[in-house]
Amino acid sequence: MYITYETCQWSEYSDSDGHYPRRRVQPPEKLPVTIPKPAFMPSRLVRTSDMQVIYGSEVTEGYCALSYSWNWSGDMIIDKKTGKYQRVDLGKHKIIQQSLEKEQQKDSNDNYHISTTTIRLVQFEDIISQVCKDFNIKYIWYDQMCINQDDKEEKMHEIRHMHRIYNNAEVTVALIPEFRIDDENSNIKRDRYDMVKEAGAKISEESQWFKRLWTLEEAIMSKKLLFVGENIHSFWNFASMYDNLLFICETPEYYKEWTVCMILWYAHIRTSTNSHDRVFALANLFPEIIQQIKMDYDQSLIDLMVHFYGLLAQKDLTILCFGPHQEYEKIRRQSSNNCAGTSASTLPLSSLSPLLTDDNSSSISKETDNTQLQKLQSQQEYQIPIQEFDLPSWTGVYGEHIKNNYITTTFKNFSIKGRSMHVTCSAISNDEITFSNNNSSFITLTHNDLASISTHDRDPVNSDGSGLFCTLAISVRLPGHEDSKIITLTTVYIGSSQDQELVKTILEKTDETTLQQASRELQILSHFMPIKKENLFWHYCPYGNYTDHAQFQFDLTEESVDGTSKFVMLTGIPFVEGLRARYPVIKKEQGNDYYKAIGTIEILDFEFFFSDYTEPAEQTFIIE
């Protein structure tokens, strides 16, 4: 694919004329004339004045780095013999140089129109040179020129230090051609903000840069980011307001506090041309881990991945904090829709690999048949990249990690042995449910059931006369409980109501969807504790009052109710955040001697639910 870069760019910048987006002949903010030299310098840098590669040791000032998708540096062609992609730059990149004239209008919007335009067809390196010239960048690092791609030893050495290269760069330029303003005809300030916001959304929704794994590592490790698009640019302080960009615009100091589950949420939905790079890129986020990783593209991929995930688990057990696909499904379907109607050249390389056979291994953009492309798009409507690999369940491969940066656990009694995770802790499971006897079949609620359920003994009107939340609840008692505990299920807002009208109001406000949700919750609970219909009742209380009940949230990738599996909640491994605690859930299929990790259950208020509770004896569980 080929880039178009316009020298007259839209930007957000605060100056004497105010703060609103507009086109400018020159960027209003550039790098200083001299950048302080950092403690670490890359082996090589590109001197942008003549685009020559020089040794980093010869440079007496700081440098910048480039982050981009290789797809946008030319035609990507697969080598029939090696199966590797090769870049062929046919000089089809465009630099559009423009001049602006101020429109003579009575309003104060400071509008401009393009007076002259010159278009040049150039090589990819010329695009880099122009961007560096526009932003006053003297030295830049980027892989195609600063790493000898044919020298295996050098390449492995540079990959191991990738985190240092980006962390020490003064600014990282994220080159994103999809980042552009399509409609430039608006003359109203508020419309300009909308235009910029829509352009910013394209970074996360459409760009190849946001889908690649290496660019995640590059962005996270960078101190500052400059997003450069076709006709718009934005520094990190403004770009952080765009959709899904706040996390990567944070400083590396903030990143150091990230949980593993947070990082894996962003990583598992991204792709890499070489599958080994899934490990090499992520490992660069953990300097203490990358030292334990063998940098070799010829080693067994699955063995490498399992070893890496084992090191991640030992660093932070939040690797177990995942649930079903939620945002992933939306993102992947959205990504697929954005590909519809485009040429093959706009698709990720990993999506095109099934089409790259010996018969059509020439230029992707020229040789891919449109019918095959449409078929491929349909087949790949909803796929998560990480699921291509045969990984143990405890890696979260079958789910979507929790996007939470605040949960913690002190649990350490586990070990990794090959593909197996061995944990020794207390747990709860409903021993009354066996592989041949399941009691969930009777836990299907109807409106007749609701009419027969009693209400909790409490005034249905709040002290200030406001309405209350009426919640279907159940009283449960675990073997270790001294007293029964209340778990609330589905909430129905009833407003101010009298006792005699309460049941009628409930029935009117409870639809089939609510009944199905309540039935599902009861069925899942039955895997872990005895559930009886006669223990259901209507419980109502002021919103936000958790002093007398607990709420369960089920984030599970599997919810089998056929009685052929045993479910276990590992209560000895709490991931705590305030009043909430999240517990891993594992499942054993009939005939297996190991468990499968299938997500988590979050309990609010966990301290209330486990008060006066005696934990059962610890057990050892093998999770694969």
C-alpha positions in Angstrom: 0.0 0.0 0.0 1.1 3.5 -0.6 0.9 6.7 1.5 -0.4 10.1 0.6 1.0 12.9 2.8 -0.2 16.5 2.5 2.1 19.2 3.8 -0.7 21.5 4.7 -2.1 19.7 7.7 -5.0 20.1 10.1 -4.0 20.4 13.7 -5.2 21.3 17.1 -3.1 23.9 18.8 -3.6 26.8 21.3 -2.2 30.1 20.2 -3.1 33.8 20.2 -5.9 33.2 17.7 -7.6 30.7 20.0 -7.7 26.9 20.2 -9.6 25.2 17.5 -8.6 22.9 14.6 -7.6 24.4 11.3 -5.2 23.9 8.4 -1.8 25.4 8.5 1.1 25.7 6.0 3.6 24.6 8.7 3.0 22.7 11.9 2.4 25.1 14.7 4.4 22.9 17.1 7.8 21.4 16.2 10.6 19.8 18.0 13.2 22.0 19.5 16.4 22.8 17.5 18.4 20.6 19.8 17.2 17.5 21.6 19.0 16.4 24.8 21.0 13.2 24.2 19.6 10.3 26.3 21.8 7.8 28.2 21.0 5.1 25.6 21.5 5.5 21.9 20.6 3.0 19.1 23.3 1.3 17.1 22.3 3.2 14.0 20.2 6.3 13.2 19.1 8.0 10.0 20.3 11.5 9.4 17.2 13.1 7.9 19.0 15.9 6.0 20.3 13.4 3.5 18.6 10.2 4.7 22.0 8.5 5.3 22.5 5.8 8.0 25.1 6.7 10.6 26.3 5.2 13.9 24.4 6.3 16.9 27.6 6.8 18.8 28.5 9.6 16.4 25.4 11.6 17.2 25.7 14.2 20.0 22.0 14.9 20.5 18.8 13.1 20.9 16.7 11.3 18.3 13.1 10.4 17.4 11.7 7.0 16.4 9.1 5.9 13.8 6.2 3.6 14.4 4.3 2.4 11.4 2.8 -0.6 9.7 5.0 -2.3 7.1 1.9 -2.7 4.9 2.0 1.0 4.2 5.6 1.0 2.9 5.0 -0.4 -0.5 3.7 -3.6 -2.1 4.1 -6.6 0.1 5.0 -9.8 -1.8 5.4 -13.2 -0.5 8.5 -15.2 -1.4 7.5 -18.6 -2.8 10.5 -20.4 -1.4 10.8 -18.9 2.1 7.2 -17.9 2.7 8.3 -14.6 4.0 7.0 -11.2 2.9 9.2 -8.8 0.9 8.7 -5.1 0.4 8.8 -3.7 -3.1 8.5 0.1 -3.3 7.5 1.2 -6.8 7.6 4.8 -5.9 3.8 5.4 -5.8 3.8 7.3 -2.5 2.5 10.8 -2.9 3.6 14.1 -1.3 1.0 16.8 -1.9 2.5 20.2 -1.3 0.0 23.0 -1.0 -0.2 26.7 -0.3 -3.1 28.4 1.5 -4.9 31.7 1.0 -7.0 33.3 3.7 -10.6 33.8 2.7 -11.8 37.4 2.9 -14.9 37.0 5.0 -16.4 39.0 7.7 -16.6 36.2 10.2 -13.8 35.4 12.6 -13.3 31.8 11.8 -10.0 32.4 10.1 -10.8 30.2 7.2 -8.4 29.2 4.4 -8.6 27.6 1.1 -6.0 25.8 -1.0 -4.6 28.0 -3.8 -2.0 25.8 -5.4 -1.2 22.1 -5.3 1.9 20.1 -6.4 1.9 16.3 -6.4 5.1 14.3 -6.3 5.4 10.5 -6.6 8.1 9.3 -4.2 9.7 6.4 -2.3 8.7 5.6 1.3 12.0 7.1 2.5 11.0 10.4 0.9 7.8 10.5 3.0 9.8 10.0 6.1 12.2 12.8 5.0 9.3 15.2 4.4 7.7 14.5 7.7 11.0 15.0 9.6 11.6 18.2 7.7 8.1 19.5 8.6 8.5 18.7 12.3 12.2 19.6 12.6 13.4 16.1 13.3 17.2 15.7 12.6 17.7 12.1 13.5 15.2 9.2 13.4 15.3 5.5 14.0 13.2 3.1 12.1 13.7 -0.6 11.4 13.9 -0.8 7.6 17.0 1.4 7.5 18.5 1.0 11.0 18.5 -2.9 11.1 20.1 -5.1 8.6 17.2 -7.4 7.9 19.5 -10.0 6.3 21.8 -10.2 9.3 20.0 -12.6 11.7 22.3 -12.0 14.6 22.0 -8.2 14.4 18.2 -8.4 14.0 17.9 -10.5 17.1 20.1 -8.1 19.1 18.1 -5.1 18.0 14.8 -6.8 18.8 15.9 -7.5 22.3 16.6 -3.8 22.8 13.5 -2.5 21.1 12.0 -1.3 24.3 15.1 0.8 25.0 15.1 2.3 21.5 11.5 3.6 21.9 11.7 4.5 25.5 14.7 6.8 24.9 13.4 8.5 21.8 12.4 12.1 22.4 9.2 11.6 20.4 7.8 8.6 18.5 6.2 9.5 15.2 3.2 7.2 14.6 2.6 7.3 10.8 -1.0 6.5 10.2 -2.3 7.1 6.6 -5.9 6.2 7.6 -5.8 9.2 10.0 -7.4 11.9 7.8 -10.2 14.5 7.5 -12.6 13.6 4.7 -14.9 16.6 4.7 -13.1 19.9 4.7 -16.0 22.0 3.6 -17.2 23.2 7.0 -16.7 26.8 8.0 -18.1 26.5 11.5 -15.8 26.0 14.5 -17.9 23.3 16.2 -18.0 21.4 12.9 -14.2 21.4 12.9 -14.1 19.7 16.3 -16.5 17.0 14.9 -14.3 16.5 11.9 -11.2 16.1 14.0 -13.0 13.7 16.4 -14.1 11.5 13.4 -10.6 11.5 12.0 -9.2 10.5 15.4 -11.7 7.6 15.6 -10.2 6.1 12.4 -7.0 5.4 14.2 -8.5 2.7 16.4 -11.3 1.7 14.0 -9.6 1.5 10.7 -5.8 1.8 10.8 -3.3 -1.0 10.3 -1.2 0.7 12.9 -3.7 0.0 15.7 -4.0 -3.7 14.7 -0.4 -4.6 14.8 1.4 -6.0 17.9 4.7 -4.3 17.4 3.1 -0.9 17.3 1.5 -1.6 20.6 4.9 -2.2 22.2 6.3 0.9 20.4 3.5 3.2 21.6 3.5 2.0 25.2 7.2 2.3 25.6 7.4 5.8 24.0 7.6 8.9 26.2 5.6 11.1 23.7 3.7 10.3 20.6 3.1 12.4 17.5 0.3 11.0 15.3 0.8 12.0 11.6 -1.9 11.2 9.1 -2.7 12.0 5.5 -3.8 15.6 6.2 -3.9 15.9 9.9 -1.5 15.5 12.9 -1.9 15.5 16.6 0.5 15.4 19.5 -0.2 13.0 22.4 -1.8 15.6 24.7 -4.6 16.2 22.2 -4.7 12.6 20.7 -5.4 11.2 24.2 -9.0 12.5 23.8 -9.6 10.3 20.7 -11.4 6.9 21.1 -9.2 4.2 22.6 -6.0 6.3 22.5 -5.8 7.4 26.2 -4.0 4.3 27.3 -1.2 4.5 24.7 -0.7 8.2 25.2 0.2 7.7 28.8 3.9 7.8 29.8 5.9 4.6 30.4 5.9 5.4 34.1 2.2 4.9 34.1 2.5 1.8 32.0 4.7 0.2 34.7 1.6 -0.1 36.9 -0.4 -1.9 34.3 -1.8 -5.4 35.1 -1.0 -8.3 32.8 -4.8 -8.7 32.1 -4.9 -5.0 31.0 -2.0 -5.5 28.6 -3.3 -8.7 27.2 -6.7 -7.1 26.5 -5.0 -4.9 24.0 -2.5 -7.5 22.7 -4.7 -10.5 22.0 -6.8 -8.6 19.4 -3.7 -7.5 17.4 -1.8 -9.3 14.7 1.8 -9.8 13.6 3.1 -10.9 10.2 5.5 -13.3 11.9 3.9 -15.3 14.7 7.1 -15.4 16.8 6.8 -11.6 17.0 3.7 -12.1 19.2 6.2 -13.0 21.9 9.1 -10.8 21.0 6.9 -7.7 20.8 5.1 -8.3 24.1 8.3 -9.4 25.9 9.8 -6.0 25.2 7.2 -4.6 27.6 8.8 -6.6 30.4 12.6 -6.1 30.5 12.9 -8.7 33.3 11.1 -11.3 31.1 12.7 -10.6 27.7 16.1 -11.6 29.3 14.6 -15.1 29.7 13.4 -15.4 26.1 15.4 -17.0 23.4 15.5 -14.7 20.4 15.2 -17.2 17.6 12.6 -17.4 14.8 13.5 -21.1 14.2 12.4 -22.3 17.6 9.0 -24.0 18.2 6.4 -21.3 18.2 4.0 -23.0 20.7 6.8 -23.9 23.1 8.0 -20.3 23.0 4.5 -18.9 23.6 3.7 -21.3 26.5 7.1 -20.4 28.1 6.4 -16.7 27.7 2.8 -16.9 29.1 4.2 -18.9 32.0 6.6 -16.1 32.8 3.8 -13.6 32.6 1.7 -15.6 35.0 4.6 -15.8 37.5 4.9 -12.0 37.2 1.2 -11.2 37.6 -1.6 -13.8 38.1 -4.2 -11.4 36.7 -3.6 -13.4 33.5 -6.5 -15.5 34.9 -8.9 -12.5 34.8 -10.8 -12.8 31.6 -14.4 -13.4 30.5 -16.4 -13.8 27.3 -15.9 -11.7 24.2 -17.7 -8.4 24.6 -15.7 -5.4 23.2 -13.7 -7.8 21.0 -16.7 -8.9 19.1 -17.7 -5.2 18.4 -14.1 -4.3 17.4 -13.5 -7.2 15.1 -16.9 -6.9 13.3 -16.3 -3.2 12.9 -12.9 -3.9 11.5 -14.4 -6.4 9.1 -17.0 -3.9 8.0 -14.4 -1.3 7.4 -12.6 -3.7 5.0 -15.8 -4.3 3.0 -15.5 -3.0 -0.5 -11.8 -2.3 -0.4 -9.0 -3.8 -2.4 -6.8 -6.5 -1.0 -4.1 -4.0 -0.5 -6.0 -2.5 2.4 -6.3 -5.7 4.4 -4.0 -7.0 7.1 -1.4 -9.4 5.7 -2.5 -12.1 8.1 -6.0 -11.9 6.6 -4.6 -12.4 3.1 -2.3 -15.3 3.8 -4.8 -18.0 2.8 -4.9 -16.4 -0.7 -1.2 -16.3 -1.1 -0.5 -19.6 -2.9 2.1 -20.5 -5.5 -0.4 -19.5 -8.2 -1.0 -16.0 -7.0 2.0 -15.0 -5.0 2.8 -11.9 -6.9 1.8 -8.4 -5.8 -1.2 -8.6 -3.5 -2.8 -5.4 -4.7 -2.7 -6.7 -8.4 -3.4 -10.4 -8.3 -6.1 -11.0 -5.6 -9.4 -11.9 -7.2 -12.3 -9.7 -5.9 -14.6 -12.8 -5.5 -12.0 -14.5 -3.4 -11.5 -11.4 -1.3 -15.2 -11.0 -0.6 -15.4 -14.7 0.4 -12.4 -14.2 2.7 -13.9 -11.1 4.3 -17.1 -13.1 5.0 -15.2 -16.0 6.6 -13.2 -13.6 8.8 -16.2 -11.6 10.0 -15.5 -12.3 13.6 -12.1 -13.9 14.5 -9.7 -13.1 17.3 -6.0 -13.3 16.3 -4.8 -15.1 19.5 -7.2 -18.0 18.9 -5.1 -19.2 16.0 -2.7 -20.7 18.5 -3.1 -23.9 20.6 -2.5 -22.4 24.0 -3.5 -23.5 27.5 -6.8 -22.2 28.8 -5.2 -20.2 31.6 -3.6 -17.8 29.1 -7.1 -16.5 28.3 -6.9 -17.6 24.7 -10.7 -18.5 24.7 -11.9 -15.2 26.2 -11.3 -11.5 26.5 -9.2 -10.2 29.4 -10.7 -7.8 31.9 -9.7 -4.2 31.1 -8.9 -3.3 34.6 -5.7 -1.8 35.9 -6.5 -1.8 39.6 -7.2 -5.4 40.7 -4.6 -7.1 42.8 -4.0 -10.4 44.5 -1.4 -11.7 47.0 -1.9 -15.3 46.1 1.4 -17.1 45.3 0.7 -20.8 45.9 1.0 -21.9 42.2 3.5 -23.2 39.7 3.8 -23.6 36.0 4.8 -27.0 34.6 4.9 -27.0 30.8 1.3 -26.4 29.7 -0.1 -26.9 33.2 -0.8 -24.5 35.9 -0.9 -26.1 39.4 -2.8 -24.1 42.0 -3.3 -25.0 45.6 -6.1 -23.1 47.3 -9.6 -23.3 48.8 -12.6 -23.4 46.4 -16.3 -23.9 46.3 -18.4 -26.2 44.2 -21.8 -27.7 44.5 -21.0 -31.4 45.3 -24.8 -32.2 45.0 -24.3 -31.7 41.2 -22.5 -34.7 39.7 -21.8 -35.6 36.2 -25.0 -37.6 36.1 -27.2 -35.4 38.3 -27.8 -31.7 37.5 -30.5 -29.6 39.3 -30.5 -26.7 36.9 -33.3 -28.0 34.8 -35.9 -26.8 37.3 -34.5 -23.3 37.7 -36.4 -21.7 34.9 -38.6 -18.9 36.1 -42.0 -17.9 34.8 -44.4 -15.0 35.6 -46.4 -17.5 37.7 -43.3 -18.1 39.8 -42.9 -14.4 40.4 -46.5 -14.0 41.6 -45.9 -16.7 44.3 -42.7 -15.2 45.6 -42.9 -13.3 48.8 -41.5 -9.8 49.6 -38.7 -9.0 52.0 -40.0 -7.6 55.3 -39.1 -3.9 54.7 -40.9 -0.6 54.1 -41.2 -0.4 50.3 -40.9 3.4 50.3 -37.6 5.2 51.2 -37.6 7.6 54.1 -37.5 10.6 51.7 -40.5 9.3 49.8 -38.4 8.2 46.7 -38.8 4.9 45.0 -36.7 1.9 45.6 -35.1 -0.8 43.6 -36.9 -4.1 43.8 -34.6 -7.0 43.2 -35.2 -10.7 42.9 -33.0 -12.3 45.5 -32.2 -15.7 46.9 -31.1 -16.9 50.3 -28.1 -19.3 50.2 -25.9 -21.0 52.7 -22.6 -22.5 51.9 -21.3 -25.4 54.0 -18.9 -23.0 55.7 -21.5 -20.3 56.5 -22.9 -19.8 59.9 -25.8 -17.9 58.6 -27.6 -17.6 55.2 -26.6 -14.9 52.8 -28.6 -12.9 50.4 -27.6 -12.8 46.7 -29.5 -10.3 44.5 -30.3 -11.2 40.9 -32.2 -9.0 38.4 -33.2 -5.5 39.4 -36.6 -3.9 38.7 -37.2 -0.2 39.5 -40.7 0.0 41.1 -40.9 3.7 42.2 -43.0 4.6 45.2 -45.5 1.8 45.9 -47.7 0.4 48.5 -47.4 -3.1 49.8 -50.6 -4.4 48.2 -49.5 -3.1 44.8 -46.0 -4.4 45.0 -46.4 -7.8 43.3 -48.6 -6.3 40.6 -46.0 -3.6 39.9 -43.3 -6.3 39.7 -45.2 -8.4 37.3 -45.8 -5.4 35.0 -42.2 -4.4 34.9 -40.6 -7.8 34.5 -40.4 -8.9 30.9 -39.3 -12.2 29.3 -35.7 -10.9 29.0 -35.5 -10.2 32.7 -36.9 -13.7 33.5 -34.3 -15.3 31.2 -31.5 -13.3 32.8 -32.6 -14.3 36.3 -32.9 -18.0 35.3 -29.4 -17.9 33.8 -28.0 -16.4 37.0 -29.7 -19.1 39.1 -28.5 -21.9 36.9 -24.9 -20.7 37.1 -25.1 -20.3 40.9 -26.3 -23.9 41.1 -22.9 -25.0 40.0 -21.3 -23.7 43.2 -24.0 -23.8 45.9 -27.4 -25.5 46.6 -30.2 -23.5 45.0 -33.8 -23.9 46.0 -36.8 -22.1 44.5 -38.5 -21.7 47.9 -35.6 -19.5 49.0 -36.4 -16.8 46.3 -37.9 -13.6 47.5 -38.4 -9.9 46.5 -35.9 -7.7 48.1 -36.0 -3.9 47.8 -33.6 -1.3 49.1 -32.2 2.2 48.2 -29.9 2.3 45.2 -26.3 1.7 46.1 -27.1 0.0 49.4 -24.9 -3.1 49.7 -25.0 -3.6 53.4 -27.2 -6.6 53.5 -26.7 -8.5 50.2 -24.1 -9.4 47.6 -24.2 -9.2 43.8 -22.6 -11.7 41.5 -21.4 -10.9 38.0 -20.7 -13.8 35.8 -17.9 -13.3 33.2 -17.6 -16.9 31.9 -16.7 -18.2 28.4 -18.8 -21.3 29.0 -22.0 -21.8 31.0 -22.9 -25.4 30.5 -26.0 -26.6 32.3 -26.2 -30.1 30.9 -24.6 -31.8 34.0 -21.6 -33.2 32.2 -19.1 -30.8 33.8 -17.9 -29.9 37.3 -17.5 -26.1 37.9 -15.3 -24.8 40.6 -14.8 -21.2 41.9 -11.3 -20.7 43.3 -12.2 -18.6 46.3 -8.7 -18.8 47.6 -7.5 -16.6 44.7 -9.3 -13.2 45.2 -8.5 -10.3 42.8 -9.6 -7.4 44.9 -10.6 -3.8 44.0 -12.4 -2.0 46.8 -15.6 -3.8 47.8 -15.3 -6.1 44.7 -13.4 -9.3 44.3 -13.0 -11.4 41.2 -12.5 -15.2 41.5 -11.2 -17.5 38.7 -13.6 -20.3 37.6 -12.4 -23.6 36.3 -14.3 -26.5 34.7 -13.6 -30.3 34.5 -15.2 -32.3 31.7 -16.3 -35.8 32.4 -13.4 -38.2 31.9 -10.7 -35.5 32.2 -8.1 -35.4 35.0 -7.5 -31.6 34.5 -9.5 -28.4 34.6 -10.1 -25.7 32.0 -10.1 -22.0 33.0 -13.3 -20.5 31.8 -13.4 -16.9 33.2 -14.2 -15.2 36.5 -17.0 -14.3 38.9 -17.0 -10.9 40.5 -18.7 -10.5 43.9 -19.9 -7.2 45.3 -19.8 -7.0 48.4 -17.4 -10.0 48.8 -16.6 -9.2 52.5 -20.3 -9.4 53.4 -20.8 -12.7 51.5 -17.7 -14.4 53.1 -18.3 -13.0 56.6 -18.7 -15.7 59.2 -17.5 -18.2 56.6 -15.0 -21.0 57.2 -12.9 -21.8 54.2 -12.8 -25.5 53.3 -9.5 -27.4 53.1 -7.2 -26.4 50.3 -7.0 -28.6 47.2 -4.6 -28.8 44.3 -6.1 -28.1 40.8 -4.3 -28.7 37.5 -5.4 -26.3 34.8 -4.5 -26.8 31.2 
